[in-house]
Amino acid sequence: MEAQCPHLGADLSHAEIEEGCDESPSNEEYEVVELRPVSEAFADINNIGRDPPIIQNPESTSSKIEEPVVPTPAPTTLLEWAVLILNTPDAVLKVQRTRHAVELFRTGGIKSIGRHGKAPTPPTVPPRDAGMMLVDPTKVAKRGKGGSLRSRITMLHALANIEQWAIDLAWDIIARFGNDKSIPSGYYIDFTRMALDEAKHFTLLSNRLSQLGTQYGSLPIHSSLWQSALNTSDSLLARLAIIHLVHEARGLDVNPATIAKFEKAGDTESVALLEVIHLDEITHVTTGHRWFTWKCDAEGQLDPVSTFRSLVRERFQGPLKGPFNIEDRRKAGLGQEFYEDLVGGEGAAVSVGYEESGTGRE
């Protein structure tokens, strides 16, 4: 493995990750379609309000015990950090722990993945803060067309909810499937990078809500995205296919329309952060495609296209909706042969509806 990580830009010569294979997928030819700087900008996390949300769960308590970013005893492996973050209900603390864990991993503070029989078990469903109102997806307020301030707040709040679940998805794919010594070190590098991106996205959206006079938690949230995680918890191939190559890829399709709504409303500040999120999401689909292809090869040189289409028919309900953002999907490695004229099975376990005003991951 290279001592200089191309994803995080950090020296990795310190890391004791020789527990398994150190080779990343390299048997596939990639086309360079765009070169751009990767945003490392984080909104000021200290600006995210910790005050009680405007709408609270009536059963929640009014007091909250502040937890330290690093608990006692502190996690010592990447898998331990992943499970700790998954079990962290508070969104701000989840972001703080994500940033801390990734920084430790990239600078040598975490020296072991922790792949052994005593690795901790991730939660079935990551908990949410008691002050959040978790409701059925059908009960969430309609987002509207983004013309009014109320509509834009509703859309940004929904996106922040998605990003909080996305942080968990990045850590869950490490914790749930990462206790396997055949997995290359690049897998952990890529998905910790993704977790950091999702934490950045959540922070940007939360701060924007504060700038607009409200805060995350002021509206109900739902957990429909996690249903796909539950129904792919038994298979890394299925997880990569459904979460990253269906849901995140759908985000590439609908994000430009969402951005256009904010542009029409003259909300340039929101447009700027949504554009950052969209460009980052292209790299996330690229990551999903990279490791899906690797896993297909590891499972006996399975054909990625036919395997993906088979998994969608098995694990996803209904057609993959268009119109498709063919160009950005292509940048991420998804040619049209993956998704054109593809319909999931009627009896498939996963059934998550897309909302055109969102990121497509709902």
Buried (B, 14 or more C-beta within 10 A) or exposed (E): BEEEBEBBEBEBEEBEBEBBBBEBBEEEEEEEEEEEEEBEEBBEBEEBBBEBBEEBBEEBEEEBEEEEBBEEEEBEBBBBBBBBBBBBBBBBBBBBBBBBBBBBBBBBBBBBBBBEEEBBEBEEEBBBBBBBBBBEBEEBBEBBEBEEEEBBBBBBBBBBBBBBBBBBBBBBBBBBBBBEEEBBBBBBBBBBBBBBBBBBBBBBBBBBBBEBEBBBBBBBBBBBBBBBBEBBBEBBBBBBBBBBBBBBBBBBBBBEBBBEBBBEBEBEEBBEBBBBBBBBBBBBBBBBBBBBBBBBBBEEEBEBBEBBBBBBBBBBBBEBEEEBBBEBBBBBBBEEEBBEEBBBBEEBBBBBEBBEBBBBBB
